[in-house]
Amino acid sequence: MGDAFIRHIELLGYEKRFYPSQHYVYMFLVKWNDLSEKVIYRRFTEIYEFHKALKEMFPIESGDINIENRIIPHLPAPKWFDGQRSTQNRQGTLAEYCYTLVNLPHKISRCLHVVNFFKVRHDDMNPVTDSQIKKPEVFLLPKDSKKNPTDITGPIVLQTYRAIADYEKNSTSEMALKAGDMVDVVEKSENGWWFCQLKNKRGWVPAAYLEPLDGPDESEEQEPNYAGEAYVVQKSYTAVEEDELTLKEGDTIEVIHKLLDGWWVIRKDETTGYYPSMYLQKAGEVNTSVKSELRNRGAPPRRSTIRNVKSIHKQGRKQISQETYRRNSKKYIQNQRRMRGNSQNKANVIIEKNEPEDNKPKAQPAVPPRPSKDLILNRCTESTWRKIL
């Protein structure tokens, strides 16, 4: 049999998962040329990284050389943190993307990059879970949405944001802004730099300088996760503000809150503070040349450092003080220690109860009293009582 290739990819729906923190994964039914069918789970950020790599592999077909030659389908950049609404609304676009992808010329649709991405992984069969956290919630795509991909998708609409202050660019890859400028966000990067377009200009802009039009509170941001996610410091940074942390390359930390401006709240031992996310890498992930190149850029400005902010919203963004982060983080750590202590005590009690009988000291029998002379004469044989006479 020849090399494996994909005959069809069907989007089944998505799952809302709660471990190690709340996130969403899409469910795909992948049909292979050997007639086997496998269900796989992928985050949208994974799909988008796959999409960007595919475009780099086929620059002509992606339209990088001439836009008229593009045949690789479009895919919108991920939002900062996908909520349930955006996850649900994106299903139509994803369904059409997969349909178009499989029907591209064989050099693209059957290349190793495509085949390997849609292969079953270990975590597809055995997803990582925690018994103390509730089970994933499954949301299946309605059957009437699967009839025709063209019926369930529309044009890709970019999100529009507004600049809250003037920004002077520091490199040719960035774009200068004036307060009040309306930009379309093409790509949102978790490092705090967003790729935007303004009329005929395009470039990177700090996310801290942008605000959504519908309100100041970013629905894309998740709540703090005091359980923390393990990350490794890839580049040293010396704190400038009091609420920042100074760390060295190779330090292991825990991320407890991922913020849109690229400055994440992290925990080192029991100390919390802000640190540039672009200098961090998730524990266990492989370093790439793209990530290394990004780290050579400077960290984006923090929201708290922007002066002369002109927001159109009466109510400001909800902010959590560093003292609140520290207090809640310590409380979580103390609760975890207490739970581990209780578990250890229970284990010790069980061990004591199950201790083998051979290890316990046995009770000695009482020494019986010596029988009287009359009792011996009356009850014993002649040979016995003669010995006492």
C-alpha positions as CSV (number, residue, x, y, z in Angstrom):
1,M,0.0,0.0,0.0
2,G,1.2,3.5,-0.8
3,D,1.8,6.4,1.5
4,A,-1.1,7.4,3.8
5,F,-3.3,10.3,2.8
6,I,-6.5,11.9,4.0
7,R,-9.7,11.4,2.1
8,H,-12.0,13.6,4.2
9,I,-12.0,15.8,7.4
10,E,-15.2,16.4,9.1
11,L,-15.6,18.9,12.0
12,L,-17.7,17.3,14.7
13,G,-17.9,20.1,17.2
14,Y,-15.8,21.2,20.2
15,E,-15.0,20.4,23.8
16,K,-14.8,22.8,26.7
17,R,-12.0,21.5,29.0
18,F,-10.9,22.5,32.5
19,Y,-7.5,21.0,32.9
20,P,-4.8,22.3,33.3
21,S,-6.9,25.5,32.8
22,Q,-10.1,26.2,30.9
23,H,-9.7,26.0,27.2
24,Y,-11.5,24.7,24.0
25,V,-10.5,22.0,21.5
26,Y,-12.1,21.2,18.2
27,M,-13.1,17.6,17.4
28,F,-12.4,16.3,13.9
29,L,-13.3,13.0,12.2
30,V,-10.4,12.2,9.9
31,K,-11.0,9.6,7.2
32,W,-7.9,7.9,5.7
33,N,-7.2,6.2,2.4
34,D,-7.1,2.8,4.2
35,L,-10.8,3.4,5.1
36,S,-10.0,3.9,8.8
37,E,-11.6,6.8,10.7
38,K,-10.0,8.5,13.6
39,V,-11.2,11.3,16.0
40,I,-8.6,13.9,16.9
41,Y,-8.7,17.0,19.1
42,R,-6.8,20.2,18.3
43,R,-6.7,23.7,19.8
44,F,-7.3,26.5,17.3
45,T,-3.9,28.0,18.1
46,E,-2.4,24.7,17.0
47,I,-4.4,24.8,13.8
48,Y,-3.3,28.3,13.1
49,E,0.4,27.5,13.6
50,F,0.0,24.6,11.2
51,H,-1.7,26.9,8.7
52,K,1.2,29.5,8.9
53,A,3.8,26.8,8.4
54,L,1.9,25.4,5.4
55,K,1.9,28.9,3.8
56,E,5.7,29.1,4.3
57,M,6.1,25.7,2.6
58,F,4.1,26.8,-0.5
59,P,4.7,30.6,-1.0
60,I,3.2,30.6,-4.5
61,E,0.0,28.8,-3.6
62,S,-0.4,30.9,-0.5
63,G,-0.3,34.1,-2.6
64,D,2.9,35.5,-1.0
65,I,4.4,36.1,-4.5
66,N,1.3,36.9,-6.4
67,I,-2.1,37.1,-4.6
68,E,-3.8,35.9,-7.7
69,N,-2.1,32.5,-7.4
70,R,-3.4,31.8,-3.9
71,I,-5.3,28.6,-3.5
72,I,-4.5,27.8,0.1
73,P,-7.6,28.9,2.1
74,H,-7.6,31.8,4.5
75,L,-7.8,31.3,8.2
76,P,-8.4,34.2,10.7
77,A,-5.8,34.7,13.4
78,P,-6.7,33.3,16.9
79,K,-8.1,35.6,19.4
80,W,-6.1,36.2,22.6
81,F,-8.1,33.7,24.6
82,D,-11.0,32.1,22.8
83,G,-14.2,32.2,24.7
84,Q,-17.1,29.9,24.0
85,R,-18.8,32.3,21.6
86,S,-15.8,32.8,19.4
87,T,-15.1,29.0,19.4
88,Q,-18.6,28.3,18.3
89,N,-18.8,31.0,15.7
90,R,-15.5,29.8,14.1
91,Q,-16.8,26.3,13.3
92,G,-18.2,27.3,9.9
93,T,-14.9,28.8,8.8
94,L,-13.0,25.7,10.1
95,A,-15.3,23.3,8.3
96,E,-14.8,25.1,5.0
97,Y,-11.0,25.3,5.6
98,C,-10.7,21.5,6.1
99,Y,-12.9,20.8,3.1
100,T,-10.8,23.1,0.9
101,L,-7.5,21.7,2.3
102,V,-8.2,18.1,1.5
103,N,-9.2,19.1,-2.1
104,L,-6.0,21.0,-2.8
105,P,-3.4,19.5,-5.3
106,H,-1.8,16.4,-3.9
107,K,1.6,18.0,-3.4
108,I,-0.2,20.1,-0.7
109,S,-3.0,18.0,0.6
110,R,-0.9,14.8,0.9
111,C,2.3,16.4,2.1
112,L,3.9,15.1,5.3
113,H,3.1,18.4,7.1
114,V,-0.7,17.9,6.5
115,V,-0.6,14.1,7.2
116,N,1.4,14.4,10.4
117,F,-0.8,17.2,11.8
118,F,-4.0,15.1,11.5
119,K,-2.5,11.8,12.7
120,V,-3.8,10.5,16.0
121,R,-1.6,11.5,18.9
122,H,-1.3,9.9,22.3
123,D,-3.3,12.7,24.0
124,D,-6.1,12.1,21.4
125,M,-6.6,8.7,22.9
126,N,-5.7,9.5,26.5
127,P,-6.4,13.2,27.2
128,V,-4.7,14.6,30.3
129,T,-7.3,15.0,33.1
130,D,-7.6,15.6,36.8
131,S,-10.1,13.7,38.9
132,Q,-10.7,16.7,41.0
133,I,-11.8,18.9,38.1
134,K,-15.1,18.4,36.3
135,K,-15.2,16.5,33.0
136,P,-15.1,18.2,29.6
137,E,-18.3,19.6,28.2
138,V,-19.0,18.5,24.6
139,F,-20.8,20.7,22.0
140,L,-21.6,18.9,18.7
141,L,-22.0,20.7,15.5
142,P,-25.7,20.7,14.4
143,K,-26.3,18.2,11.6
144,D,-27.9,20.7,9.3
145,S,-24.7,22.7,9.5
146,K,-22.7,19.9,7.8
147,K,-24.6,19.7,4.5
148,N,-22.6,22.3,2.6
149,P,-19.6,24.2,3.8
150,T,-20.5,27.2,1.7
151,D,-23.8,27.4,3.6
152,I,-22.2,27.8,7.0
153,T,-19.4,30.2,6.4
154,G,-19.2,33.8,5.4
155,P,-16.4,36.2,4.6
156,I,-13.6,36.5,7.2
157,V,-14.2,39.7,9.1
158,L,-11.2,41.2,10.9
159,Q,-11.7,42.7,14.3
160,T,-11.4,46.5,14.6
161,Y,-9.6,48.1,17.5
162,R,-9.0,51.8,18.4
163,A,-5.7,53.3,19.5
164,I,-5.9,54.9,23.0
165,A,-2.7,56.9,22.7
166,D,0.0,57.9,20.2
167,Y,2.7,55.3,19.5
168,E,6.0,55.9,17.8
169,K,7.4,52.8,16.0
170,N,10.9,51.6,17.0
171,S,11.6,49.5,13.9
172,T,10.6,49.1,10.3
173,S,8.4,46.1,11.1
174,E,6.2,48.2,13.5
175,M,3.5,50.7,12.7
176,A,3.1,54.1,14.2
177,L,-0.3,55.1,15.6
178,K,-2.2,58.3,16.6
179,A,-4.8,58.3,19.3
180,G,-8.2,57.5,17.8
181,D,-6.8,55.5,14.8
182,M,-9.0,52.6,13.9
183,V,-7.0,49.5,12.9
184,D,-7.9,46.0,11.7
185,V,-6.2,43.2,13.7
186,V,-4.8,40.6,11.3
187,E,-2.9,38.5,13.9
188,K,-2.9,38.5,17.7
189,S,0.3,37.2,19.3
190,E,0.4,36.2,22.9
191,N,3.7,38.1,23.3
192,G,1.7,41.4,23.3
193,W,2.6,42.4,19.7
194,W,-0.4,42.4,17.3
195,F,-0.1,42.6,13.5
196,C,-2.5,45.3,12.3
197,Q,-3.4,47.2,9.1
198,L,-4.5,50.8,8.7
199,K,-5.6,51.7,5.2
200,N,-2.5,50.7,3.1
201,K,-0.1,50.4,6.1
202,R,0.6,47.2,8.0
203,G,2.9,46.4,10.9
204,W,3.2,45.3,14.5
205,V,1.5,47.3,17.3
206,P,1.6,46.8,21.1
207,A,-1.6,45.3,22.2
208,A,-1.5,47.7,25.2
209,Y,-2.2,50.6,22.9
210,L,-5.4,49.1,21.5
211,E,-9.0,48.8,22.9
212,P,-12.1,47.1,21.5
213,L,-14.9,49.3,20.4
214,D,-17.7,47.5,22.4
215,G,-16.2,48.0,25.9
216,P,-13.0,48.2,27.9
217,D,-13.3,44.7,29.5
218,E,-11.6,42.1,27.3
219,S,-13.8,39.1,27.2
220,E,-10.9,37.2,25.6
221,E,-8.9,37.2,28.8
222,Q,-9.3,34.2,31.2
223,E,-9.5,34.4,34.9
224,P,-6.3,33.8,36.9
225,N,-5.3,30.2,37.3
226,Y,-3.6,29.9,40.6
227,A,-2.8,26.3,40.0
228,G,-0.3,27.7,37.5
229,E,1.2,26.4,34.3
230,A,4.8,25.4,34.2
231,Y,7.0,27.6,32.0
232,V,10.8,28.0,31.5
233,V,12.6,31.3,31.2
234,Q,14.3,31.6,27.8
235,K,15.7,35.1,28.3
236,S,16.7,36.9,31.4
237,Y,15.0,40.2,32.4
238,T,15.7,42.7,35.1
239,A,12.7,44.2,36.7
240,V,12.1,47.9,36.0
241,E,8.9,48.4,38.0
242,E,8.3,47.3,41.6
243,D,5.6,44.7,40.6
244,E,7.9,43.0,38.1
245,L,10.2,40.0,38.7
246,T,13.9,39.6,37.8
247,L,14.7,36.1,36.5
248,K,17.5,34.3,34.8
249,E,17.5,32.1,31.7
250,G,16.7,28.5,32.7
251,D,14.5,29.4,35.7
252,T,11.3,27.4,36.1
253,I,8.2,29.4,37.0
254,E,4.4,29.1,37.0
255,V,2.1,31.3,35.0
256,I,-1.0,32.2,36.9
257,H,-2.5,34.9,34.7
258,K,-2.0,35.5,30.9
259,L,-2.8,39.1,30.0
260,L,-3.3,40.7,26.6
261,D,-0.5,43.2,26.7
262,G,2.1,40.4,26.8
263,W,3.0,40.9,30.5
264,W,2.0,37.8,32.4
265,V,1.6,37.3,36.1
266,I,4.0,34.5,37.2
267,R,4.9,32.8,40.4
268,K,8.5,31.9,41.5
269,D,8.3,29.9,44.7
270,E,5.8,32.0,46.6
271,T,6.6,35.4,45.0
272,T,4.4,36.8,42.2
273,G,5.0,39.5,39.6
274,Y,4.9,40.6,36.0
275,Y,7.2,39.1,33.4
276,P,7.3,39.5,29.5
277,S,5.6,36.5,28.0
278,M,7.8,36.6,24.9
279,Y,10.8,35.5,27.2
280,L,8.9,32.4,28.4
281,Q,8.4,29.0,26.9
282,K,6.0,26.3,28.1
283,A,7.7,23.4,29.8
284,G,8.3,20.5,27.5
285,E,7.8,22.5,24.3
286,V,10.6,22.5,21.7
287,N,12.3,25.7,20.9
288,T,12.0,27.0,17.3
289,S,13.9,29.5,15.2
290,V,10.8,31.6,15.0
291,K,10.4,31.8,18.8
292,S,14.1,32.6,19.2
293,E,13.9,35.4,16.6
294,L,11.0,36.9,18.4
295,R,12.9,37.0,21.7
296,N,15.5,39.2,20.1
297,R,12.8,42.0,20.0
298,G,12.1,44.2,22.9
299,A,9.2,43.5,25.2
300,P,6.1,45.5,24.4
301,P,5.1,48.4,26.7
302,R,2.8,47.6,29.6
303,R,-0.6,49.3,29.8
304,S,0.3,50.9,33.2
305,T,3.2,52.8,31.5
306,I,1.1,54.4,28.8
307,R,0.6,58.2,29.3
308,N,-2.1,60.5,28.0
309,V,-4.6,57.6,27.5
310,K,-7.7,58.7,25.7
311,S,-10.3,55.9,26.0
312,I,-13.8,56.2,24.6
313,H,-15.2,54.1,27.4
314,K,-16.4,55.6,30.7
315,Q,-15.5,52.6,32.7
316,G,-11.9,51.4,32.7
317,R,-10.6,47.9,32.5
318,K,-10.8,45.7,35.5
319,Q,-7.4,45.4,37.1
320,I,-6.2,43.1,39.8
321,S,-3.6,44.4,42.2
322,Q,-0.3,42.5,42.7
323,E,-1.2,42.3,46.4
324,T,-4.4,40.4,45.4
325,Y,-2.4,38.0,43.2
326,R,0.0,37.3,46.0
327,R,-2.7,36.8,48.6
328,N,-4.7,34.4,46.4
329,S,-1.6,32.6,45.3
330,K,-0.4,32.0,48.9
331,K,-3.9,30.9,49.9
332,Y,-4.0,28.4,47.0
333,I,-0.5,27.0,48.0
334,Q,-1.5,26.7,51.6
335,N,-4.7,24.8,50.7
336,Q,-2.7,22.4,48.5
337,R,-0.3,21.8,51.3
338,R,-3.1,21.2,53.8
339,M,-4.8,18.7,51.4
340,R,-1.5,16.9,50.9
341,G,-1.0,16.8,54.7
342,N,-4.4,15.4,55.3
343,S,-3.8,12.7,52.6
344,Q,-0.5,11.8,54.2
345,N,-2.1,11.5,57.6
346,K,-4.9,9.3,56.3
347,A,-2.2,7.1,54.6
348,N,-0.3,6.7,57.9
349,V,-3.5,5.7,59.7
350,I,-4.2,3.0,57.2
351,I,-0.7,1.7,57.4
352,E,-0.9,1.5,61.2
353,K,-4.2,-0.3,61.0
354,N,-2.8,-2.8,58.5
355,E,0.4,-3.5,60.5
356,P,1.2,-7.3,60.6
357,E,0.4,-9.1,63.8
358,D,3.9,-10.5,63.9
359,N,5.3,-7.0,64.5
360,K,3.1,-6.5,67.5
361,P,4.3,-7.7,71.0
362,K,2.3,-10.8,72.1
363,A,0.7,-11.0,75.5
364,Q,2.4,-13.5,77.9
365,P,0.1,-16.1,79.6
366,A,-0.3,-15.7,83.4
367,V,1.7,-18.1,85.7
368,P,-0.8,-20.5,87.3
369,P,-0.6,-20.9,91.2
370,R,1.2,-23.9,92.6
371,P,-1.3,-26.6,93.7
372,S,-1.5,-27.4,97.4
373,K,-0.1,-30.6,99.0
374,D,-3.7,-31.9,99.7
375,L,-4.7,-31.3,96.1
376,I,-1.7,-33.3,94.9
377,L,-2.4,-36.2,97.2
378,N,-6.1,-36.3,96.2
379,R,-5.8,-35.9,92.4
380,C,-2.3,-37.0,91.3
381,T,-0.9,-40.5,90.8
382,E,1.1,-42.4,93.4
383,S,4.4,-41.7,91.5
384,T,3.7,-38.0,91.7
385,W,2.7,-37.5,95.3
386,R,5.5,-39.7,96.5
387,K,7.9,-37.0,95.2
388,I,6.6,-34.5,97.6
389,L,6.6,-36.7,100.7
